[in-house]
Amino acid sequence: MKTYKVVLVGYGPRGKIWSKILKKNKNVKLVAICDINLKTKNKDSKKIPFYLKIENAIFENNPDFIVLSTPPASRMKDLKVCAKYKLPVLVEKPLAVNINEAKKLVRFMNRNKLLMMVGLNFRYLPSTIEKIKLIKLNKVGKPNFARFVYERWRDGKLMRLNKYPLLMDQPMLWEQSIHHFDLIRYVYNSEIKSVYATTSNPPWSMYKDDTNVNAILELKNKIIINYVGNWQSNSKSLNFEWRTDCENGIIIQKKQFEDLYYRHFKSKVEKKIKLKKIKMWFDDANLLLNDFLDSLRKKKDIYKINSDHLKSLAVVDACIKSSKTGKKVRILS
Ligand SMILES: NC(=O)c1ccc[n+]([C@@H]2O[C@H](COP(=O)([O-])OP(=O)(O)OC[C@H]3O[C@@H](n4cnc5c(N)ncnc54)[C@H](O)[C@@H]3O)[C@@H](O)[C@H]2O)c1
């Protein structure tokens, strides 16, 4: 099987994880790393050519694709260079922090007939895979409504975390809820039809803009979801619960990446689902990478893959509009 040469662009905390994944995956060869900040170089990047400019990294190493792990504020410049060299891109979430900009990026890559997959690694978690199986196997019947709770005190000043969310607009929605909205669409296999949301920022928040999201999401297949997501809850331990009420019982996930159960209406006990053990942030992203390579080989569904993420970004956009206007917002498909 072909070994794909890859250039990693953006060597911040996430890029450093990507470099480990790319070095380990036998189907790819990490040929160069690029970051505009030379200080990001570390011992792990010692043996790999390091560049400050994406075009130099591409020109001198002739890769087959790019992993773009830069912040989401302005990706067009880099995509233009990728397109010049006809390179497909695996790009980190969120694609952009503005829905119109995201549409422009997708149109641009489509015009160039280049694959651009967005890195939604949570799709590859065992808890996600097994939840989808429970629904497909009809274990407790058809889902009808759900509650998704993610309450976290995220220390935005931690060394190992990116700093731009401290100052950006709607950091929770663009950076975190985007994962959750994508999971909701993916697990329930339905698009989100309408949103009623409020966003807010508690007085003790270290973030400039809103870290609290409360939303009611209506799916096209009629499932209704109560979503609570925040980054400045006032407890240092993360509280996660994703419960789905179905025709004959419930499916409940009690921890962010594990503890998945189902329970029949008449049963007194929850049945725990055995989940495959994984190395979080690595194994999930490695599966995503394999999926990307598979799409590269098959060369099909490019336009579908490229535009998929827009549907999750549209939910973020609708939450912002709903919070501003106080009205329920319909998402046009
Ligand atoms: N999928 C996940 O689970 C996950 C987890 C963390 C971060 N992310 C995403 O990954 C992306 C990067 O996150 P991070 O935490 O590493 O951010 P960061 O801001 O800490 O690091 C980004 C790095 O990219 C470099 N950079 C910026 N513009 C560049 C350019 N044009 N060319 C080359 N280098 C450039 C910066 O110098 C910096 O070193 C973000 O979109 C973030 O949302 C995803």
The ligand as an ORCA input file, in Angstrom:
! r2SCAN-3c Opt
* xyz 0 1
  N      -9.856     17.872     17.761
  C      -9.502     18.130     18.995
  O      -9.797     17.397     19.910
  C      -8.687     19.376     19.251
  C      -8.015     19.569     20.463
  C      -7.281     20.740     20.623
  C      -7.235     21.689     19.611
  N      -7.905     21.472     18.450
  C      -7.873     22.446     17.350
  O      -6.590     22.444     16.759
  C      -6.258     23.748     16.269
  C      -4.937     24.179     16.888
  O      -5.062     24.141     18.284
  P      -3.804     24.436     19.253
  O      -4.313     24.168     20.624
  O      -2.609     23.709     18.802
  O      -3.653     26.038     19.028
  P      -2.425     27.027     19.363
  O      -2.868     28.398     19.014
  O      -1.950     26.802     20.762
  O      -1.266     26.547     18.373
  C      -1.344     26.776     16.979
  C       0.049     26.820     16.394
  O      -0.079     27.144     15.005
  C       0.927     28.122     14.676
  N       0.429     28.863     13.513
  C      -0.536     29.797     13.462
  N      -0.771     30.166     12.185
  C       0.076     29.452     11.417
  C       0.300     29.364     10.009
  N      -0.432     30.083      9.162
  N       1.254     28.522      9.572
  C       1.986     27.773     10.432
  N       1.798     27.795     11.767
  C       0.847     28.624     12.255
  C       1.116     28.943     15.925
  O       2.390     29.562     15.955
  C       0.960     27.889     17.022
  O       2.189     27.298     17.369
  C      -7.447     24.643     16.633
  O      -8.300     24.744     15.537
  C      -8.132     23.880     17.783
  O      -9.510     24.123     17.888
  C      -8.602     20.339     18.256
*
